[in-house]
């Protein structure tokens, strides 16, 4: 019982942190380019975790080092740029709803490439959750896919998330969450600095209040929304299973609605119903065993 409550607490924390990331990205984009916001996010996360990377380098098996770095690239580096670029053309709520496809891609990648198994009941729970998210978006305001190519960037990011979730759940069970995150982000420091340099980031007027706010938002996005959240995510995946870990994306629109209420927006009865449908989908997938996808038995 205590273990399940711990899993749900981490689930809630991740939902809050990642659900707030879209606002931070938008704030960062007020003064910086999408490449600069994403690079600041990766850089700040890497710097915070760098002190832990020196010890982690000795603890992670050499044969797994490539997988850890690949996890950082697929699960953080590439999606960070894809989301920031996408949010220059599409609404943040649309980005949030498309981000909820991560559990779907997690299942597809797991079944197709990792030879894992899942039940139709749990697939139904995932579908039900996504239906709830779709109606939640429709109940809020009219959003049109005026630029499918930019919406496609978010879908591509969720595919990378799905691949990364499977990598963590399948190959990194015996590695500490902090060790995985610190090595992954330490490796991304140099590439992030290079992008900042070549995009002219250091030519900004940092005495400008707008630039300072964007800098703080982008840094928080990296420190809290990336480094700390990634450690929690690895922790959750290892404890509760890869599908439950990916279900945190269902909590993101709930937090987006909360931000809207704080900003003076109204919450309709239909939106409340949609939130209930989302939570029902999470419950159906979560009931029974938290490790929803079973590893194939060794021959």
Secondary structure, 3 states (H helix, E strand, C coil): CHHHHHHHHHHHHHHHHHHCHHHHHHHHCCCCCHHHHHHHHHHHHHHHHHHHHHHHHHHCCHHHHHHHHHHHHHHHHHHHHHHHHHCCCCCHHHHHHHHCCHHHHHHHHHHHHCCCECCHHHHHHHHHHHHHHHHHHHHHCCCCCCCHHHHHHHHHHHHHHHHHHHHHHHHCCCCCHHHHHHHHHHHHHHHHHHHHHHCCHHHCCCCCHHHHHHHHHHHHHHHHHHHHHHHHHHHHHHHHCHHHHHCCHHHHHHHHHHHHHHCCCCCCHHHHHHHHHHHHHHHHHHCCCCCCCECCCCC
